[in-house]
Amino acid sequence: MPALHIKRYLVTGLLAFIPVWITWVVFKFVFTLLAGVGAPLVTTIIELVGLGAPVAARALHRDWVVSILAFIFTVVALYLLGWLSTQVFGRRILRAVDRVLERIPLVHTIYGGVKKLMTLLRNKPGGTQRVVLIDFPSPQLKSIGFVTRTFVDAAGREIAAVYVPTTPNPTGGYLELVSTDRLIATDWSMDQAMAFLVSGGAVGPSQLPAIEPDLMPQRTPAETAGA
């Protein structure tokens, strides 16, 4: 009996801990990423402060203080960039930056591809850019994918380029080329799909699109009897 209690409480504790852990992993990833962007500038500012106020500079020049200040600075900068991109003057500046980057060899290929992916993730799915289910990593399993474009191969078949993000960090993933007749369309929004991915499936739409029965894993009679 004590062993059953231990097992039950361990499982209950694990189920209570996993959501907190996943939230922490995602938050830590975002915090580290944003803090790393702003850290060089914050460090430079602290060094400049040290020229006139060395005591204050020494108090600020600590790893955790720099990380927090860098995170705040980056968030504010991103907010201002978002606001600027909605203004006429800001859009002109961003278009000018786009033109400059598109003229740099190699850089324009990377920049253009990443920009299109970010545009896909930001906009609601429509046309060829939509949330789908595909056979991945095997025909018996399904994964969420984002169709980024479609094209026709040499045999005349329509092929979709599908980005399959990983869980719980959707910034990494796989690029799969899938025949469009193998795509399972969904009516999910991008926000719903991202929430489903980040939460490991715990948060998201309550219904899946219809999946053909013959494509799902089949249970043997022995497995059915054992259930």
FIKE-648836 format. One record per residue (C-alpha): residue in one letter; z, x, y. Coordinates in steps of 0.2 Angstrom, whole numbers, padded with zeros to 4 digits, always signed. Layout:
aZXY;...
***
This chain:
m+0000+0000+0000;p+0004+0014+0013;a-0013+0022+0009;l-0021+0005+0014;h-0012+0004+0030;i-0017+0022+0034;k-0035+0018+0030;r-0035+0002+0040;y-0027+0010+0056;l-0038+0025+0055;v-0054+0014+0055;t-0047+0003+0068;g-0043+0018+0079;l-0060+0025+0076;l-0069+0009+0081;a-0058+0009+0097;f-0062+0027+0101;i-0081+0027+0098;p-0085+0017+0114;v-0074+0028+0125;w-0081+0044+0117;i-0099+0038+0120;t-0095+0033+0138;w-0087+0050+0141;v-0102+0059+0133;v-0114+0050+0144;f-0104+0052+0160;k-0101+0070+0156;f-0119+0073+0154;v-0124+0064+0170;f-0109+0073+0180;t-0114+0090+0174;l-0132+0087+0178;l-0129+0081+0195;a-0116+0094+0199;g-0127+0108+0193;v-0140+0102+0205;g-0129+0103+0220;a-0118+0118+0215;p-0128+0132+0223;l-0129+0123+0240;v-0110+0119+0240;t-0106+0137+0235;t-0116+0143+0249;i-0108+0131+0262;i-0091+0137+0255;e-0096+0155+0258;l-0101+0151+0276;v-0084+0142+0279;g-0076+0158+0273;l-0083+0168+0287;g-0072+0158+0299;a-0059+0151+0288;p-0056+0162+0273;v-0040+0153+0268;a-0049+0136+0267;a-0063+0145+0258;r-0052+0152+0244;a-0044+0135+0242;l-0061+0127+0240;h-0069+0140+0229;r-0063+0134+0212;d-0074+0128+0198;w-0067+0110+0198;v-0068+0108+0217;v-0086+0115+0218;s-0091+0103+0203;i-0084+0088+0212;l-0091+0092+0229;a-0108+0096+0221;f-0108+0080+0212;i-0104+0070+0228;f-0117+0079+0238;t-0130+0076+0225;v-0126+0058+0224;v-0127+0056+0242;a-0143+0066+0243;l-0151+0055+0230;y-0145+0039+0239;l-0153+0046+0255;l-0169+0050+0246;g-0170+0033+0239;w-0167+0025+0256;l-0180+0037+0264;s-0193+0033+0250;t-0192+0015+0256;q-0196+0019+0274;v-0214+0022+0281;f-0210+0039+0287;g-0201+0044+0271;r-0216+0038+0260;r-0228+0049+0271;i-0217+0064+0267;l-0216+0061+0249;r-0235+0058+0248;a-0237+0075+0257;v-0225+0083+0244;d-0235+0075+0230;r-0251+0083+0237;v-0244+0100+0238;l-0237+0100+0220;e-0253+0093+0213;r-0262+0108+0220;i-0251+0121+0211;p-0258+0126+0194;l-0247+0121+0179;v-0234+0113+0191;h-0245+0098+0194;t-0247+0095+0175;i-0228+0095+0172;y-0224+0086+0189;g-0237+0072+0186;g-0232+0069+0168;v-0214+0067+0173;k-0217+0057+0188;k-0227+0044+0177;l-0213+0044+0165;m-0200+0040+0178;t-0211+0027+0186;l-0212+0019+0169;l-0193+0019+0166;r-0191+0012+0184;n-0203-0002+0183;k-0203-0018+0173;p-0214-0017+0158;g-0231-0025+0160;g-0249-0023+0155;t-0250-0007+0144;q-0233-0001+0150;r-0220-0011+0139;v-0206-0010+0128;v-0211-0011+0109;l-0204-0008+0092;i-0214+0005+0081;d-0212+0012+0063;f-0202+0027+0066;p-0196+0038+0058;s-0203+0029+0043;p-0213+0013+0039;q-0197+0005+0033;l-0187+0008+0050;k-0190+0003+0067;s-0187+0012+0084;i-0188+0006+0102;g-0202+0014+0111;f-0210+0013+0129;v-0229+0012+0129;t-0235+0024+0143;r-0254+0022+0141;t-0267+0017+0129;f-0284+0025+0124;v-0298+0024+0112;d-0300+0037+0098;a-0317+0043+0091;a-0317+0029+0078;g-0316+0016+0091;r-0298+0011+0088;e-0286+0008+0102;i-0271+0020+0101;a-0255+0019+0111;a-0245+0034+0117;v-0227+0028+0114;y-0211+0037+0121;v-0197+0035+0109;p-0180+0040+0117;t-0165+0046+0108;t-0147+0038+0108;p-0136+0039+0118;n-0146+0051+0129;p-0163+0043+0132;t-0169+0058+0142;g-0174+0067+0126;g-0186+0059+0113;y-0202+0060+0104;l-0220+0056+0109;e-0229+0046+0095;l-0247+0040+0094;v-0248+0023+0087;s-0262+0011+0083;t-0260-0004+0095;d-0260-0016+0080;r-0245-0008+0073;l-0235-0011+0089;i-0222-0025+0089;a-0221-0032+0106;t-0205-0037+0114;d-0200-0047+0130;w-0186-0035+0134;s-0184-0028+0151;m-0183-0009+0154;d-0164-0012+0159;q-0161-0021+0142;a-0169-0008+0132;m-0160+0007+0141;a-0143-0002+0139;f-0147-0005+0120;l-0151+0014+0118;v-0136+0021+0128;s-0124+0010+0119;g-0130+0013+0102;g-0136-0005+0100;a-0119-0012+0105;v-0126-0019+0121;g-0143-0028+0123;p-0153-0044+0119;s-0146-0054+0105;q-0162-0057+0097;l-0176-0046+0090;p-0194-0050+0089;a-0201-0056+0073;i-0204-0042+0060;e-0215-0045+0045;p-0204-0047+0030;d-0215-0035+0020;l-0212-0021+0032;m-0193-0022+0030;p-0184-0012+0017;q-0183-0021+0000;r-0167-0022-0010;t-0168-0020-0029;p-0160-0033-0040;a-0146-0022-0044;e-0142-0019-0025;t-0143-0038-0022;a-0131-0041-0037;g-0119-0028-0031;a-0118-0036-0014;
***
